[in-house]
């Protein structure tokens, strides 16, 4: 299947410095994560896709449309990192204003705006001034605006930044519904643990260059000496846990946290199974999350100096780590 968004050999230079250098990415339907430290080029790439910047070289196709064209603009719902709002307007007024800009009829807005405000859990605040809203509520207004014209693609720059746990769950719940409805979501975020449970594929940028792209688990399998973190929630207290690192060789770190514990291990599915089997035999009541993206990011940016980056490819999984 052809990618929904195809980025070919894109470079962007500001005066003498390249913000992006020869980036090629194919984004398929589903949730695609864009990851990297500040200054990696994530926001520049997003602005190029949205037609807000022009590339120095290379091409971008959004289902056959060039960025900034009417066809591309009609297909994209965009939420920028620093979203401005008309503070004196209510969500209802704000969405009607943008509905008119999108060319929606009054009857279309009468149907869609109450439905969207219900989806983002703001129906009871439809007439309240946006100036009274929390950051999480503002983000939900912004997502409702991005959904207003029912686009195929959602491009979201740091939609989880600065949100408390409840706010992040609310936003992820909305994005999950969009993903399940068959939309393509490009998500840039530093909230790696949240992206772990949401993204089907990721691309990692460093200093304007792509250093990894693919399914997170496949990428981790290709990284030499990589480590993984498993985060366990306990549903009932257990006194056997201190024996875990003693009885299961290979655990690199064991840390108790409120309501649970974390273990760091090499990327070793067999060791992971031994840990889970031990907990089950000991009758520990738990649930577990594997933070693959967070672990991969730590390996690439904190444990490996740039000079040690090497190219690895896995043809069958169509993944690459550089």
C-alpha positions as CSV (number, residue, x, y, z in Angstrom):
1,X,0.0,0.0,0.0
2,X,1.3,3.4,-0.9
3,X,2.1,5.7,2.0
4,X,-0.5,8.2,3.0
5,X,2.2,10.9,3.2
6,X,5.4,10.5,1.3
7,X,8.5,12.6,2.1
8,X,11.3,12.2,-0.4
9,X,14.9,13.6,0.2
10,X,13.6,16.7,2.1
11,X,16.2,19.2,3.2
12,X,15.6,22.6,4.8
13,X,18.3,25.2,5.2
14,X,18.1,28.4,7.2
15,X,20.8,30.8,5.8
16,X,23.9,28.5,6.1
17,X,22.6,25.9,8.6
18,X,20.5,22.8,7.7
19,X,17.5,22.2,10.0
20,X,16.8,19.0,8.0
21,X,19.1,17.1,5.7
22,X,17.9,14.5,3.1
23,X,15.0,13.1,5.0
24,X,12.9,10.3,3.4
25,X,9.9,8.9,5.3
26,X,6.7,7.1,4.3
27,X,3.8,7.5,6.7
28,X,1.2,4.8,6.5
29,X,-2.3,4.8,8.0
30,X,-2.3,4.6,11.7
31,X,-0.3,6.4,14.4
32,X,3.2,7.6,13.5
33,X,5.4,9.1,16.2
34,X,8.0,11.7,15.5
35,X,10.7,11.7,18.2
36,X,13.9,13.6,19.0
37,X,15.5,16.1,21.3
38,X,14.9,19.9,21.0
39,X,16.5,21.1,17.8
40,X,16.2,17.8,16.0
41,X,14.0,19.3,13.3
42,X,10.6,17.8,14.2
43,X,8.6,21.1,14.1
44,X,10.4,22.1,10.9
45,X,9.3,18.8,9.3
46,X,5.8,19.3,10.4
47,X,5.6,22.8,9.0
48,X,6.9,21.6,5.7
49,X,4.2,18.9,5.6
50,X,1.5,21.5,6.4
51,X,2.9,23.9,3.7
52,X,3.9,26.6,6.2
53,X,7.5,26.3,5.1
54,X,9.0,25.4,1.7
55,X,11.8,22.9,1.4
56,X,15.3,23.8,0.2
57,X,15.1,20.5,-1.8
58,X,13.0,17.4,-2.0
59,X,9.3,16.7,-2.3
60,X,6.3,15.9,-0.1
61,X,3.1,14.3,-1.3
62,X,-0.1,14.1,0.7
63,X,-2.2,11.5,-1.2
64,X,-0.9,13.1,-4.4
65,X,-1.3,16.7,-3.3
66,X,1.6,19.1,-2.6
67,X,1.7,20.8,0.8
68,X,-0.3,24.0,1.0
69,X,-2.5,23.1,-2.0
70,X,-6.3,23.1,-1.5
71,X,-6.4,19.3,-1.7
72,X,-3.7,18.9,1.0
73,X,-5.2,21.6,3.2
74,X,-8.6,19.9,3.1
75,X,-7.0,16.6,4.1
76,X,-5.1,17.9,7.2
77,X,-6.1,18.8,10.7
78,X,-3.2,20.6,12.3
79,X,-2.6,21.4,16.0
80,X,0.6,23.5,16.5
81,X,2.8,23.3,19.6
82,X,2.0,26.9,20.5
83,X,-1.7,27.1,19.7
84,X,-3.3,30.6,19.9
85,X,-7.0,31.0,21.0
86,X,-9.4,33.8,20.9
87,X,-9.7,34.1,24.7
88,X,-13.0,36.0,24.7
89,X,-14.8,33.4,22.6
90,X,-16.5,30.3,23.8
91,X,-15.7,26.9,22.2
92,X,-19.0,27.1,20.3
93,X,-18.1,30.6,18.9
94,X,-14.5,29.6,18.2
95,X,-15.5,26.5,16.2
96,X,-18.1,28.4,14.2
97,X,-15.6,31.0,13.2
98,X,-13.3,28.3,11.9
99,X,-16.2,26.4,10.4
100,X,-16.9,29.4,8.2
101,X,-13.2,29.6,7.2
102,X,-13.4,25.9,6.2
103,X,-16.5,26.7,4.1
104,X,-19.0,24.6,6.2
105,X,-22.7,25.5,6.0
106,X,-24.7,26.6,9.0
107,X,-26.6,23.3,9.0
108,X,-23.3,21.3,8.9
109,X,-21.9,23.3,11.9
110,X,-25.2,22.8,13.8
111,X,-24.7,19.1,13.5
112,X,-20.9,18.8,13.9
113,X,-20.0,21.2,16.6
114,X,-22.2,19.7,19.4
115,X,-20.9,16.3,18.4
116,X,-17.3,17.4,18.5
117,X,-17.6,19.1,21.8
118,X,-19.1,15.9,23.2
119,X,-16.2,13.9,21.8
120,X,-13.7,16.1,23.6
121,X,-15.8,16.3,26.7
122,X,-16.5,20.0,26.5
123,X,-20.3,19.9,25.9
124,X,-21.0,21.4,29.3
125,X,-18.4,24.2,28.7
126,X,-19.6,25.1,25.2
127,X,-20.6,28.7,26.2
128,X,-17.8,29.4,28.7
129,X,-14.9,31.8,27.7
130,X,-11.8,30.0,26.6
131,X,-9.9,32.3,28.9
132,X,-11.2,30.3,31.9
133,X,-10.0,27.0,30.6
134,X,-7.1,24.9,31.8
135,X,-4.3,23.8,29.4
136,X,-5.9,20.4,29.0
137,X,-9.2,21.9,28.1
138,X,-7.5,24.3,25.6
139,X,-5.8,21.3,24.0
140,X,-9.2,19.6,23.6
141,X,-10.6,22.8,22.0
142,X,-7.7,22.7,19.5
143,X,-8.3,19.1,18.7
144,X,-12.0,19.8,18.1
145,X,-11.0,22.5,15.7
146,X,-8.6,20.1,13.9
147,X,-11.5,17.6,13.6
148,X,-14.0,20.2,12.4
149,X,-13.7,19.5,8.6
150,X,-13.3,15.7,9.1
151,X,-9.7,15.4,7.7
152,X,-7.9,12.2,6.8
153,X,-4.7,13.2,8.4
154,X,-4.0,14.7,11.9
155,X,-0.7,16.4,12.4
156,X,-0.2,17.2,16.1
157,X,2.9,19.0,17.5
158,X,3.4,18.3,21.2
159,X,-0.3,17.9,22.1
160,X,0.6,16.2,25.4
161,X,3.1,18.8,26.6
162,X,2.4,20.3,30.0
163,X,-0.7,18.3,30.6
164,X,-1.3,16.5,33.9
165,X,-2.0,12.7,33.8
166,X,-5.7,13.2,33.5
167,X,-5.3,15.7,30.6
168,X,-2.9,13.3,28.8
169,X,-5.4,10.4,29.2
170,X,-8.2,12.6,27.8
171,X,-6.2,13.6,24.7
172,X,-4.9,10.1,24.1
173,X,-8.5,8.8,24.4
174,X,-9.6,11.2,21.6
175,X,-6.6,10.3,19.4
176,X,-7.2,6.6,19.9
177,X,-10.8,7.0,18.7
178,X,-9.5,8.8,15.6
179,X,-7.0,6.1,14.9
180,X,-9.7,3.4,15.3
181,X,-11.8,5.3,12.8
182,X,-9.1,4.8,10.2
183,X,-7.4,8.3,10.3
184,X,-3.6,8.8,10.0
185,X,-2.1,10.6,12.9
186,X,1.4,12.1,12.9
187,X,2.3,12.9,16.6
188,X,5.4,14.7,17.8
189,X,5.9,14.5,21.5
190,X,8.4,14.2,24.3
191,X,5.9,12.1,26.3
192,X,7.5,8.8,25.3
193,X,5.7,6.5,27.7
194,X,2.4,7.7,26.3
195,X,3.6,7.2,22.7
196,X,4.6,3.7,23.6
197,X,1.0,2.6,23.9
198,X,-0.2,4.6,20.9
199,X,2.2,4.6,18.0
200,X,2.4,1.8,15.4
201,X,5.6,3.2,14.0
202,X,8.2,5.9,14.9
203,X,10.9,8.0,13.3
204,X,13.7,9.4,15.4
205,X,15.5,12.5,14.4
206,X,18.9,13.9,15.6
207,X,20.2,17.2,14.4
208,X,18.1,17.2,11.3
209,X,18.9,13.7,10.2
210,X,16.8,10.5,10.5
211,X,18.6,8.0,12.7
212,X,15.8,5.4,13.1
213,X,12.4,4.5,11.6
214,X,10.2,1.5,12.0
215,X,8.1,-0.5,14.5
216,X,9.5,0.2,18.0
217,X,9.9,-3.5,18.9
218,X,11.6,-4.3,15.6
219,X,13.9,-1.3,16.1
220,X,14.9,-2.5,19.6
221,X,15.7,-5.9,18.2
222,X,18.3,-4.4,15.9
223,X,20.1,-2.3,18.5
224,X,23.1,-3.9,20.0
225,X,23.3,-3.9,23.9
226,X,19.9,-2.2,24.1
227,X,18.1,-2.2,27.4
228,X,14.3,-2.3,28.2
229,X,12.3,-1.1,31.1
230,X,9.3,-3.0,32.4
231,X,6.9,-1.1,34.6
232,X,4.7,-3.2,36.9
233,X,1.6,-2.1,38.7
234,X,0.6,-4.2,41.8
235,X,-3.0,-4.9,42.4
236,X,-2.4,-6.2,45.9
237,X,0.7,-6.1,48.2
238,X,3.4,-8.7,47.8
239,X,6.3,-9.6,50.2
240,X,8.2,-11.7,47.7
241,X,9.4,-9.0,45.3
242,X,12.9,-8.3,47.0
243,X,13.8,-11.9,45.9
244,X,13.1,-11.2,42.2
245,X,16.5,-9.8,41.3
246,X,18.3,-12.5,43.3
247,X,16.5,-15.4,41.8
248,X,16.3,-14.2,38.2
249,X,19.8,-13.6,36.8
250,X,20.2,-10.9,34.2
251,X,18.1,-8.1,35.8
252,X,20.2,-4.9,35.5
253,X,18.2,-2.7,37.8
254,X,15.2,-3.2,40.2
255,X,13.4,-0.2,41.6
256,X,10.3,0.0,43.8
257,X,7.8,2.7,42.9
258,X,4.5,3.8,44.5
259,X,2.0,1.0,43.8
260,X,4.5,-1.1,41.9
261,X,8.1,-1.6,40.7
262,X,10.3,-1.3,37.6
263,X,13.0,-3.6,36.2
264,X,15.6,-2.8,33.6
265,X,16.8,-5.7,31.5
266,X,18.7,-6.4,28.2
267,X,16.5,-6.8,25.2
268,X,15.9,-10.5,25.8
269,X,12.4,-11.9,25.3
270,X,13.4,-15.1,27.1
271,X,14.5,-13.2,30.2
272,X,11.2,-11.2,30.0
273,X,9.2,-14.5,30.0
274,X,11.2,-15.8,33.0
275,X,10.4,-12.7,35.0
276,X,6.7,-13.0,34.2
277,X,6.6,-16.7,34.9
278,X,8.3,-16.1,38.3
279,X,5.7,-13.5,39.3
280,X,2.9,-15.8,38.3
281,X,4.3,-18.8,40.2
282,X,4.7,-16.5,43.3
283,X,1.1,-15.5,42.9
284,X,1.9,-11.8,42.4
285,X,-1.2,-9.8,41.2
286,X,0.2,-7.4,38.6
287,X,-0.1,-5.7,35.3
288,X,2.8,-4.6,33.2
289,X,3.8,-2.1,30.5
290,X,6.9,-2.3,28.4
291,X,8.4,1.1,27.7
292,X,10.1,0.3,24.4
293,X,10.3,3.8,22.9
294,X,11.6,5.3,26.1
295,X,14.3,2.6,26.3
296,X,15.2,3.0,22.7
297,X,15.5,6.8,23.0
298,X,17.6,6.4,26.1
299,X,20.0,4.1,24.3
300,X,20.4,6.3,21.3
301,X,20.7,9.7,23.0
302,X,22.1,9.0,26.5
303,X,24.1,5.8,26.2
304,X,25.6,6.0,22.7
305,X,27.7,8.9,21.5
306,X,26.9,10.0,17.9
307,X,30.2,8.7,16.6
308,X,29.1,5.1,17.4
309,X,25.9,5.2,15.3
310,X,25.9,2.5,12.7
311,X,23.5,1.5,9.9
312,X,21.5,-1.6,10.4
313,X,18.6,-2.9,8.2
314,X,16.0,-5.6,8.6
315,X,14.5,-6.2,5.2
316,X,11.5,-8.2,6.2
317,X,10.3,-5.7,8.8
318,X,11.2,-2.7,6.6
319,X,12.9,-1.1,9.5
320,X,16.2,0.7,9.8
321,X,18.4,2.0,12.6
322,X,21.2,4.4,11.8
